[in-house]
Amino acid sequence: MAGLGKFLKQAQKMQRQMESLQAQLEAKELDFTHGGGAIKIKVNGAGKFLALDLDPEFLKEDAKFVADTILAAVQDAAKQAKDFNDEEVKKITAAIQMPGMM
């Protein structure tokens, strides 16, 4: 049962680290630009969209093109924010070792 005690301590430590990481991710701001800078998106590390800025000249383009480009930009920003979040979480979860899996 010594392995189980060690595992529980690691799990508690990981939980504290995850709580700290969540706060850090909420505070981390990621900036993405698309369309040669026509679209600027700000997302926090937790994946919450904070701002969207569109170049007024870009809005003069065909409406379907504008909509498609904005949608692609938002999808790309969401994926990049998720990838960033996943990498940060992996740093913590990789440290825990399951008993019997070593």
C-alpha positions in Angstrom: 0.0 0.0 0.0 3.0 2.3 0.1 2.7 2.8 -3.6 -0.9 3.9 -3.1 0.1 6.5 -0.5 2.7 7.9 -2.8 0.2 8.0 -5.6 -2.3 9.9 -3.4 0.3 12.4 -2.5 1.2 12.9 -6.1 -2.4 13.3 -7.0 -2.9 16.0 -4.3 0.2 17.8 -5.5 -1.0 17.6 -9.1 -4.4 19.0 -8.0 -2.7 22.0 -6.4 -0.6 22.5 -9.5 -3.6 22.3 -11.8 -5.5 24.9 -9.7 -2.4 27.2 -9.9 -2.1 26.5 -13.7 -5.8 27.3 -14.3 -5.3 30.7 -12.7 -2.2 31.3 -14.8 -4.0 30.2 -18.0 -6.9 32.6 -17.2 -4.4 35.5 -16.9 -2.3 34.5 -20.0 -3.3 36.4 -23.1 -2.6 35.0 -26.5 -2.7 37.2 -29.6 -3.5 35.8 -33.1 -3.6 37.7 -36.4 -5.1 36.5 -39.7 -5.6 37.8 -43.1 -2.4 39.8 -43.2 -3.4 41.5 -39.9 -7.0 42.3 -41.0 -8.3 40.2 -38.1 -6.8 40.3 -34.6 -8.0 37.9 -32.0 -7.1 37.8 -28.3 -7.8 34.6 -26.3 -6.7 33.7 -22.8 -4.8 30.5 -22.1 -8.0 28.9 -20.8 -9.6 29.4 -24.3 -11.9 32.3 -23.5 -12.1 34.8 -26.3 -11.3 38.3 -25.0 -11.3 40.6 -28.1 -11.8 40.7 -31.8 -10.5 43.5 -33.9 -11.3 43.9 -37.6 -9.6 46.3 -40.0 -12.3 48.6 -41.5 -10.9 48.1 -45.0 -11.3 44.3 -44.6 -15.0 44.8 -43.9 -15.4 46.4 -47.4 -14.8 43.0 -49.0 -17.5 40.6 -50.1 -19.7 39.7 -47.1 -19.3 35.9 -47.6 -15.5 36.3 -47.9 -15.4 38.3 -44.7 -17.6 35.8 -42.9 -15.6 32.8 -44.1 -12.3 34.5 -43.2 -13.5 35.5 -39.7 -14.8 32.0 -39.1 -11.5 30.4 -40.2 -9.6 32.9 -38.0 -11.8 32.1 -34.9 -11.4 28.4 -35.5 -7.7 28.6 -35.9 -7.3 30.8 -32.8 -9.5 28.3 -30.8 -7.3 25.4 -31.9 -4.0 27.2 -31.1 -5.4 28.2 -27.7 -6.4 24.6 -27.0 -3.0 23.3 -28.1 -1.3 25.8 -25.8 -3.6 24.8 -22.9 -3.0 21.1 -23.6 0.8 21.5 -23.6 0.7 23.4 -20.3 -1.5 20.7 -18.7 0.7 17.9 -20.1 3.7 19.4 -18.2 1.9 18.8 -14.9 0.2 15.5 -15.7 3.3 13.9 -17.1 4.9 14.2 -13.7 2.5 11.8 -11.9 3.3 8.1 -12.0 0.6 5.5 -11.6 1.4 2.6 -9.3 2.2 -0.5 -11.2 2.8 1.5 -14.4 6.5 2.3 -13.7 
